[in-house]
Amino acid sequence: MRTTVSTTLMTLCLLSIVGYAFKSPIQRWAGQHINNHIFENPHIIAESLKKYIDGEKQNASLKQKKTLELNRSAVFNVTSLTPIIGNPKGTQVMVVFMEPFCSHCRDFDVVLNEEVKKNKNLKIIARDIPFFGEKSEFVIKLMLAAYKQGKGPQTREMVRKLNFKLLESNMLQKFKDLKLDMNQLKKDAASPEIIDFMKNNDKLSKLINIESTPSYVIDNNFYSGGVDLETLETQLKESNAK
């Protein structure tokens, strides 16, 4: 049935084009029949649009997977500045891109912390991206500086509850409450080392087309959006089974 409808529509469209080419009255006839056919069968537009969108998504997914494969070493690369959630020596590795003030990221961060408590072999490479602008950039710099003082888990937990509306001075006080060396923290946050590290994370996110957070990578599989603990465990088990 759908083949017949599509064939009929294509025939009418062809007649319309031919009519236009020869400036014949057939153009008006074909155009009217096309309009009537679409009006009487509006699902044709919906189905065509869905097919087009699904095709675009599939193409984008394949392109992203190919890009990920080509840049896998960079995405999974770890330096002395790279925040790690879970076991730094774990053999099962995932990379997660998050924004410190993103509510979905905060929810997913809770899931990640629950999972590493259960899965002692899981190593999560955290790449924080300042999607929300200067205030996010300010906080990420301080987070990385706090990691250098060995306060990684405490810092992530504190930032997860941090109010975006706070002034930078009030945010600094929250870091001070973690008993950090504030002079060293500010110095490290402004260091070329941390600035370059953030630029590299931003470059990676653009390279593999991170359009939203949280997004994460397990093996060569890319996932967009946070999930619950059960779904994450299923994804990790499927990865282990390969």
C-alpha positions in Angstrom: 0.0 0.0 0.0 2.8 2.4 1.0 4.7 1.6 -2.2 1.6 2.4 -4.3 1.0 5.7 -2.4 4.7 6.7 -2.8 4.7 5.7 -6.5 1.5 7.7 -7.1 2.9 10.8 -5.3 6.2 10.5 -7.3 4.2 10.3 -10.5 2.2 13.4 -9.7 5.4 15.3 -8.7 7.0 14.3 -12.0 4.0 15.4 -13.9 4.1 18.7 -12.1 7.8 19.2 -13.1 7.1 18.2 -16.7 4.1 20.6 -16.7 6.3 23.4 -15.4 9.0 22.7 -17.9 6.6 23.0 -20.8 4.4 25.6 -19.1 1.4 23.5 -19.8 -2.0 23.5 -18.0 -1.0 20.0 -16.7 1.1 21.9 -14.1 -2.0 23.3 -12.4 -3.7 19.9 -12.7 -0.8 18.0 -11.1 -0.3 20.6 -8.4 -3.9 20.5 -7.4 -3.9 16.7 -7.2 -0.7 16.7 -5.1 -2.2 19.2 -2.7 -5.4 17.1 -2.5 -3.5 13.9 -2.0 -1.4 15.3 0.8 -4.4 17.0 2.4 -6.3 13.7 2.4 -3.2 11.7 3.6 -1.3 13.9 6.0 0.5 10.9 7.5 2.7 11.0 4.4 4.4 14.1 5.6 4.8 12.8 9.1 6.2 9.5 7.9 8.6 11.2 5.4 9.8 13.6 8.1 10.3 10.8 10.6 12.3 8.8 8.0 14.4 11.8 7.3 15.1 12.6 11.0 15.9 8.9 11.7 18.3 8.8 8.8 20.0 12.0 9.9 20.4 10.6 13.5 21.8 7.3 12.2 24.3 9.2 10.0 25.3 11.4 12.9 25.7 8.4 15.2 27.9 6.5 12.7 30.0 9.7 12.1 30.4 10.2 15.8 31.4 6.6 16.4 34.0 6.8 13.6 35.4 10.0 15.1 35.5 8.4 18.5 37.4 5.4 17.1 40.0 7.7 15.5 40.5 9.8 18.7 40.0 7.0 21.2 43.6 7.4 22.7 43.0 11.1 23.3 39.6 10.6 24.9 40.8 7.9 27.3 44.2 9.6 28.0 44.9 10.3 31.6 47.3 12.9 33.0 48.2 13.9 36.5 45.4 16.5 36.4 42.6 14.1 35.1 39.9 13.6 37.8 39.2 9.9 38.4 36.0 8.6 40.0 36.4 5.1 41.4 39.5 2.9 41.0 42.4 4.7 39.3 43.9 1.3 38.4 40.6 -0.2 37.3 40.6 -2.2 34.0 37.0 -1.3 33.1 37.1 2.3 32.0 34.5 4.9 31.0 34.8 8.6 30.2 32.1 11.0 31.2 31.6 14.6 30.0 29.7 16.7 32.5 28.8 20.3 33.4 29.1 21.2 37.1 25.8 23.1 37.2 23.8 20.7 35.0 21.0 19.1 37.0 21.1 16.0 34.9 24.8 15.7 35.4 24.4 16.1 39.1 21.9 13.3 39.2 24.2 11.1 37.0 27.1 11.9 39.3 25.2 10.3 42.2 24.6 7.2 40.0 28.3 7.0 39.1 29.3 7.2 42.8 26.9 4.4 43.6 28.3 2.3 40.8 32.0 2.6 41.8 31.1 1.5 45.3 29.7 -1.7 43.9 32.1 -2.2 41.0 35.6 -2.0 42.4 37.2 -2.5 39.0 35.6 0.6 37.5 37.6 3.6 36.5 35.7 6.7 35.5 37.6 9.5 33.7 35.7 12.8 34.4 35.9 15.6 31.9 34.1 18.7 33.0 33.0 21.1 30.3 31.9 24.7 31.0 28.8 24.7 28.9 27.2 27.3 31.1 29.9 29.9 30.6 32.3 31.8 32.8 30.9 30.8 36.1 31.2 27.1 35.2 34.8 27.7 33.9 35.6 29.4 37.2 34.4 26.4 39.2 36.1 23.8 37.1 39.4 25.6 37.5 38.9 25.5 41.3 37.9 21.8 41.1 41.0 20.8 39.2 43.1 22.9 41.7 41.4 21.1 44.6 42.2 17.8 43.0 45.9 18.7 43.2 45.5 19.0 47.0 43.9 15.5 47.2 40.4 16.7 47.7 38.7 15.2 44.7 35.7 13.3 46.1 34.9 16.0 48.6 35.1 18.7 46.0 32.8 16.9 43.6 30.2 16.3 46.3 30.4 20.0 47.4 30.1 21.3 43.8 27.1 19.0 43.1 25.2 21.1 45.7 26.6 24.5 44.7 24.1 27.2 43.7 24.7 28.7 40.3 23.4 32.0 41.5 26.1 32.4 44.1 28.7 35.1 43.6 32.3 33.9 42.9 33.4 35.1 46.3 30.7 33.0 48.0 31.8 30.0 45.9 35.3 30.5 47.0 34.1 30.3 50.6 32.6 26.9 49.9 36.0 25.7 48.7 37.6 27.2 51.8 35.2 25.1 53.9 36.9 22.0 52.6 40.1 23.0 54.5 42.0 23.8 51.3 45.1 25.9 51.0 43.3 28.8 49.4 46.5 30.7 48.3 47.7 27.6 46.5 44.2 26.9 45.2 44.0 30.3 43.5 47.5 30.0 42.2 46.9 26.5 40.7 43.5 27.5 39.3 45.2 30.3 37.3 48.1 28.2 36.1 48.8 27.5 32.4 48.7 23.8 33.3 45.1 23.8 34.3 44.0 26.3 31.6 45.6 24.1 28.9 44.0 21.0 30.4 40.6 22.6 30.2 41.2 23.7 26.6 42.1 20.2 25.7 38.9 18.8 27.3 36.9 21.4 25.4 38.7 20.5 22.2 37.9 16.8 22.7 34.2 17.5 23.4 33.9 19.4 20.1 36.0 16.8 18.2 33.6 14.0 19.1 30.6 16.3 18.9 29.4 16.5 22.5 26.2 18.5 22.2 24.8 17.9 25.7 25.7 16.8 29.1 26.0 14.3 30.6 27.5 12.3 27.8 29.7 9.3 28.2 31.8 6.7 26.5 32.2 3.0 27.3 34.6 1.2 24.9 33.6 2.5 21.5 30.0 3.2 22.5 28.8 6.7 22.9 25.8 7.5 25.1 24.0 10.9 25.5 22.0 11.6 28.6 22.2 10.3 32.2 20.7 6.9 33.1 19.7 5.1 36.3 22.0 2.7 38.1 20.3 -0.4 36.6 20.7 0.8 33.0 24.4 1.8 33.6 25.2 -1.6 35.0 23.6 -3.2 32.0 25.7 -1.1 29.7 28.9 -2.0 31.6 28.0 -5.7 31.6 27.4 -5.6 27.9 30.8 -4.0 27.5 32.5 -6.7 29.5 30.8 -9.4 27.5 32.4 -8.2 24.2 
